[in-house]
């Protein structure tokens, strides 16, 4: 999420998402459907403006949606102030661009933007509670909100989500994505983050393992103590049969962009690859960036 800050006010661009695949895989105890989804953020944004205030208000200029306490942005703000115990408020203005009820996660993006922006007060405390919610999407959105934070507490919460036994794939993928976004902003990535990504790269769930391969490209620098381990993972993914793991391996090697990465891409042999038609053009494009 892109941020612009002024005195007493912050503007956040919250991206909508496309649901590339959706499958109803069961029914949860609370009556909600258990969904298996693949979502992609796109360049269609809601503009969320927050201004310090003594009260709590929501405006939706130009939208047919009525601002009320059922709005996810208001719910996020209420949860934040309730769980932190802060006697404060915020005026929220959302310029909506995502079609209403189109399944593009406009409301979820707004809620994540509100929580992520309030983090400088004590958003992590609120997110700690939301990460234990029974609803998978609430936990996943809380992970997404932590992508906008840079504190150690937020990092610890994400790592705990990844190590949680039986955690849903969507939540783990969201946590991995959040760690990658944090690593992208912070050059000094801790070894415990790299260790967690390396563990996830061997997960039996292909969505989790491939996302971890992608995240390694953001987390691993050329001088990292775990560079050789990361190299082995990326080489294995590139030679494997999982399409997205192999695609992300090329992307991560390109992002790391050192001699070892170049050597691995240069040694790619389409004749022995399980995915030659997909990987050959990607590797060719990647090698061109080293010239």
C-alpha positions as CSV (number, residue, x, y, z in Angstrom):
1,X,0.0,0.0,0.0
2,X,1.4,3.4,-1.0
3,X,1.4,6.0,1.8
4,X,1.5,9.8,1.8
5,X,1.7,11.6,5.1
6,X,1.0,15.1,6.2
7,X,0.7,16.7,9.6
8,X,-2.2,14.9,11.5
9,X,-3.3,13.1,8.3
10,X,-2.3,10.1,6.2
11,X,-3.5,9.0,2.7
12,X,-3.2,5.4,1.8
13,X,-3.8,3.8,-1.6
14,X,-5.4,0.4,-1.0
15,X,-5.3,-2.0,-4.0
16,X,-8.2,-4.1,-5.1
17,X,-7.7,-7.7,-5.9
18,X,-8.9,-10.1,-8.6
19,X,-10.0,-13.6,-7.6
20,X,-8.2,-15.8,-10.1
21,X,-9.6,-19.0,-8.6
22,X,-12.2,-19.8,-5.9
23,X,-13.3,-23.2,-4.6
24,X,-15.7,-23.9,-1.7
25,X,-14.0,-26.7,0.2
26,X,-16.1,-27.0,3.3
27,X,-18.2,-25.4,6.0
28,X,-16.6,-23.9,9.1
29,X,-18.0,-24.3,12.6
30,X,-19.3,-20.7,12.7
31,X,-21.4,-21.2,9.5
32,X,-18.9,-19.5,7.1
33,X,-17.8,-21.3,4.0
34,X,-14.2,-22.5,3.9
35,X,-12.7,-21.2,0.7
36,X,-9.6,-22.0,-1.3
37,X,-8.7,-18.8,-3.2
38,X,-5.9,-17.4,-5.4
39,X,-6.0,-13.6,-5.3
40,X,-3.9,-11.0,-7.2
41,X,-3.5,-7.3,-6.2
42,X,-4.1,-5.0,-9.2
43,X,-3.5,-1.3,-9.9
44,X,-7.1,-0.2,-9.1
45,X,-7.0,1.6,-5.8
46,X,-9.3,3.0,-3.1
47,X,-7.9,6.2,-1.6
48,X,-8.2,6.1,2.2
49,X,-7.6,9.3,4.1
50,X,-7.3,9.3,7.9
51,X,-7.1,12.4,10.1
52,X,-6.7,12.6,13.8
53,X,-9.9,13.4,15.6
54,X,-11.6,13.2,19.0
55,X,-14.3,11.1,17.6
56,X,-14.9,8.4,15.0
57,X,-16.5,9.1,11.6
58,X,-16.6,7.8,8.1
59,X,-17.3,9.6,4.8
60,X,-17.6,7.9,1.4
61,X,-17.8,10.8,-1.1
62,X,-19.5,10.0,-4.4
63,X,-20.3,6.4,-3.3
64,X,-23.8,4.8,-3.2
65,X,-22.6,2.8,-0.2
66,X,-24.0,4.3,3.1
67,X,-21.4,4.9,5.8
68,X,-22.4,3.1,8.9
69,X,-21.0,0.8,11.6
70,X,-21.2,-2.2,9.4
71,X,-18.5,-0.8,7.1
72,X,-15.3,-2.8,7.4
73,X,-13.2,0.3,7.8
74,X,-15.2,1.4,10.8
75,X,-15.1,-2.1,12.2
76,X,-11.3,-2.1,11.9
77,X,-11.0,1.3,13.6
78,X,-13.4,0.2,16.4
79,X,-11.4,-3.0,16.9
80,X,-8.2,-1.1,17.0
81,X,-9.3,1.4,19.7
82,X,-11.2,-1.3,21.7
83,X,-8.2,-3.6,21.9
84,X,-5.6,-1.0,22.5
85,X,-7.7,0.9,25.1
86,X,-6.8,4.2,23.5
87,X,-9.2,7.1,24.1
88,X,-8.7,8.5,20.7
89,X,-10.5,8.7,17.3
90,X,-10.0,9.2,13.6
91,X,-11.9,10.7,10.7
92,X,-11.9,8.3,7.8
93,X,-12.6,9.3,4.2
94,X,-12.7,6.7,1.5
95,X,-12.8,7.5,-2.2
96,X,-14.1,4.2,-3.6
97,X,-13.1,3.0,-7.0
98,X,-13.7,-0.7,-6.7
99,X,-17.1,-1.8,-7.9
100,X,-19.4,-2.6,-4.9
101,X,-20.0,-6.3,-4.2
102,X,-17.8,-7.3,-7.2
103,X,-15.7,-9.7,-5.1
104,X,-12.6,-7.5,-5.6
105,X,-11.9,-7.1,-1.8
106,X,-12.4,-3.4,-1.8
107,X,-13.8,-3.4,1.7
108,X,-11.1,-5.7,3.0
109,X,-8.4,-3.5,1.5
110,X,-10.0,-0.5,3.2
111,X,-9.9,-2.3,6.5
112,X,-6.3,-3.3,6.1
113,X,-5.4,0.2,5.1
114,X,-7.0,1.6,8.3
115,X,-5.3,-0.9,10.6
116,X,-1.9,-0.5,8.8
117,X,-2.1,3.3,9.1
118,X,-3.1,3.3,12.8
119,X,-0.1,1.1,13.5
120,X,2.1,4.0,14.7
121,X,-0.2,4.3,17.7
122,X,-0.4,0.7,18.7
123,X,-2.0,-1.2,15.8
124,X,0.0,-4.4,16.5
125,X,-2.0,-4.9,19.7
126,X,-5.2,-4.9,17.8
127,X,-3.8,-7.1,15.1
128,X,-2.6,-9.6,17.7
129,X,-6.3,-10.2,18.6
130,X,-7.5,-10.3,15.0
131,X,-4.8,-12.9,14.2
132,X,-6.6,-15.3,16.6
133,X,-10.0,-14.7,15.0
134,X,-12.0,-17.8,13.9
135,X,-12.5,-16.4,10.4
136,X,-9.7,-17.2,8.0
137,X,-10.1,-14.0,6.0
138,X,-9.8,-11.9,9.1
139,X,-6.5,-13.5,10.0
140,X,-5.3,-13.1,6.4
141,X,-6.2,-9.5,6.4
142,X,-4.5,-8.9,9.7
143,X,-1.3,-10.4,8.2
144,X,-1.7,-8.1,5.2
145,X,-2.0,-5.1,7.5
146,X,1.3,-6.1,9.2
147,X,3.0,-5.7,5.8
148,X,2.8,-1.9,6.4
149,X,4.6,-2.1,9.8
150,X,8.3,-2.3,10.5
151,X,8.4,-3.1,14.2
152,X,9.9,-6.4,15.6
153,X,6.5,-7.2,17.3
154,X,4.8,-7.3,13.9
155,X,7.6,-9.5,12.5
156,X,7.2,-11.9,15.5
157,X,3.4,-12.1,14.9
158,X,3.9,-13.1,11.3
159,X,6.6,-15.7,12.1
160,X,4.2,-17.2,14.8
161,X,1.5,-17.4,12.1
162,X,3.8,-19.4,9.8
163,X,4.7,-21.8,12.6
164,X,1.1,-22.3,13.8
165,X,0.2,-25.9,13.4
166,X,-2.8,-26.4,11.1
167,X,-3.0,-22.8,10.0
168,X,-4.9,-22.1,6.8
169,X,-3.0,-21.8,3.5
170,X,-4.5,-18.3,2.8
171,X,-3.2,-17.0,6.1
172,X,0.3,-18.5,5.6
173,X,0.5,-17.1,2.1
174,X,-0.6,-13.7,3.4
175,X,2.0,-13.8,6.1
176,X,4.7,-14.7,3.6
177,X,3.6,-11.9,1.4
178,X,3.7,-9.5,4.3
179,X,7.2,-10.6,5.3
180,X,8.4,-10.1,1.7
181,X,7.0,-6.5,1.6
182,X,8.7,-5.7,4.9
183,X,12.0,-7.1,3.6
184,X,11.7,-5.1,0.4
185,X,11.8,-1.9,2.6
186,X,14.4,-3.1,5.0
187,X,17.9,-4.1,3.8
188,X,19.0,-5.6,7.1
189,X,16.8,-8.7,7.2
190,X,17.2,-11.0,10.3
191,X,18.3,-14.6,9.9
192,X,15.2,-15.8,11.7
193,X,13.1,-14.4,8.9
194,X,15.3,-16.2,6.3
195,X,15.1,-19.4,8.4
196,X,11.3,-19.3,8.4
197,X,11.2,-18.7,4.7
198,X,13.5,-21.6,4.1
199,X,11.3,-23.9,6.2
200,X,8.2,-22.8,4.3
201,X,9.9,-23.4,1.0
202,X,9.8,-27.1,1.8
203,X,6.1,-27.1,2.8
204,X,3.9,-29.8,1.3
205,X,1.4,-27.2,0.3
206,X,2.5,-25.9,-3.1
207,X,0.9,-22.5,-2.6
208,X,2.9,-22.0,0.6
209,X,6.2,-23.4,-0.8
210,X,6.1,-21.4,-4.0
211,X,5.2,-18.1,-2.2
212,X,8.2,-18.8,0.2
213,X,10.4,-19.2,-2.9
214,X,9.2,-15.8,-4.2
215,X,9.7,-14.2,-0.8
216,X,13.3,-15.4,-0.6
217,X,14.1,-13.0,-3.4
218,X,13.2,-10.1,-1.2
219,X,14.8,-11.4,2.0
220,X,18.2,-12.8,0.8
221,X,21.0,-10.5,0.0
222,X,24.3,-11.5,-1.6
223,X,26.1,-11.3,1.7
224,X,23.5,-13.2,3.7
225,X,24.8,-16.0,6.0
226,X,22.1,-18.2,4.5
227,X,22.9,-17.4,0.9
228,X,24.1,-21.0,0.1
229,X,20.9,-22.5,1.6
230,X,18.8,-20.1,-0.4
231,X,20.7,-21.0,-3.5
232,X,20.0,-24.7,-3.0
233,X,16.2,-24.0,-2.6
234,X,16.0,-21.8,-5.7
235,X,18.0,-24.3,-7.8
236,X,15.6,-27.1,-6.6
237,X,12.5,-25.1,-7.4
238,X,13.9,-24.2,-10.9
239,X,14.5,-27.8,-11.6
240,X,11.2,-29.0,-10.1
241,X,7.8,-29.7,-11.6
242,X,5.7,-27.1,-9.7
243,X,5.1,-24.3,-12.2
244,X,4.8,-21.4,-9.8
245,X,7.7,-22.5,-7.7
246,X,9.9,-22.6,-10.8
247,X,8.5,-19.2,-12.1
248,X,9.2,-17.6,-8.7
249,X,12.7,-19.2,-8.6
250,X,13.6,-17.3,-11.8
251,X,12.1,-14.1,-10.3
252,X,14.0,-14.5,-7.0
253,X,17.3,-15.2,-8.7
254,X,16.9,-12.2,-10.9
255,X,16.2,-10.0,-7.8
256,X,19.2,-11.3,-5.8
257,X,21.3,-10.6,-8.9
258,X,24.7,-11.9,-7.9
259,X,27.2,-14.2,-9.6
260,X,25.7,-17.3,-8.1
261,X,22.2,-16.3,-9.4
262,X,23.6,-15.6,-12.8
263,X,25.4,-18.9,-12.9
264,X,22.3,-20.8,-12.0
265,X,20.2,-19.1,-14.7
266,X,23.0,-19.5,-17.3
267,X,23.2,-23.3,-16.5
268,X,19.4,-23.8,-17.2
269,X,18.9,-26.6,-19.6
270,X,15.6,-26.7,-21.4
271,X,16.1,-30.3,-22.5
272,X,16.1,-31.6,-18.9
273,X,13.5,-29.1,-17.6
274,X,10.0,-30.3,-16.6
275,X,8.6,-27.0,-17.8
276,X,10.7,-25.9,-20.9
277,X,8.0,-24.0,-22.7
278,X,7.2,-21.9,-19.7
279,X,10.7,-21.4,-18.3
280,X,12.9,-20.9,-21.4
281,X,11.5,-17.4,-22.2
282,X,11.6,-16.4,-18.5
283,X,15.2,-17.4,-18.1
284,X,16.2,-15.7,-21.3
285,X,14.6,-12.4,-20.1
286,X,16.2,-12.8,-16.7
287,X,19.7,-13.3,-18.1
288,X,19.3,-10.2,-20.2
289,X,19.1,-8.2,-16.9
290,X,22.6,-9.3,-16.0
291,X,24.1,-7.8,-19.2
